Amino acid sequence: MEKVKIHPLILVSLLFSSISMALYAFRNFSANETAYGIVFILLSIFMMGLVFYGIVRNRRVSGKGTQES
């Protein structure tokens, strides 16, 4: 089965979501709500991981497509 690239707008929206979650976590830490801060930091790290995975996957898929042609 042919691998499909992840659309760049999806990666950008994930990046913006992770940045906003990190800012929300900072606000929770400032309000002494440590548990909420930790949860949102973990979610932010997870989403950043998805962004990096998507970038690497897109490069591999596009690199594979040019070598086969």
C-alpha positions in Angstrom: 0.0 0.0 0.0 1.3 3.5 -0.9 2.2 5.8 1.9 0.6 9.1 2.0 2.1 12.4 3.2 0.6 14.3 6.1 -0.7 17.6 5.0 1.5 20.5 6.1 -1.5 22.5 7.5 -2.3 19.6 9.9 1.3 19.8 11.1 1.1 23.6 11.5 -2.1 23.3 13.5 -0.6 20.6 15.7 2.4 22.9 16.3 0.1 25.9 17.3 -1.9 23.6 19.5 1.2 22.4 21.3 2.4 26.0 21.8 -0.9 27.1 23.2 -1.0 24.1 25.6 2.5 25.0 26.8 1.4 28.5 27.5 -1.7 27.2 29.3 0.6 24.9 31.4 2.7 27.9 32.3 -0.4 29.8 33.4 -1.4 26.8 35.5 2.0 26.6 37.1 1.8 30.4 37.9 -1.6 29.8 39.6 -0.1 27.0 41.7 -2.1 24.3 39.9 0.8 21.9 39.4 -1.2 18.8 38.4 -2.9 20.7 35.5 0.5 22.1 34.5 2.1 18.7 34.3 -0.8 17.3 32.3 -0.6 20.1 29.7 3.2 19.9 29.5 2.9 16.2 28.8 0.3 16.8 26.1 2.4 19.6 24.6 5.4 17.3 24.4 3.3 14.5 22.8 2.0 16.9 20.2 5.4 18.2 19.4 6.5 14.6 19.0 3.7 14.2 16.5 4.8 17.2 14.6 8.4 16.0 14.4 7.3 12.5 13.4 5.1 14.0 10.6 8.0 16.1 9.3 10.3 13.1 9.2 7.6 10.9 7.7 6.9 13.4 4.9 10.6 13.6 4.1 10.9 9.8 3.9 7.8 9.5 1.8 8.8 12.2 -0.6 12.4 10.9 -0.7 11.2 7.4 -1.5 8.9 8.7 -4.3 11.7 10.5 -6.1 14.1 7.5 -5.9 11.6 5.1 -7.5 10.7 7.3 -10.4 
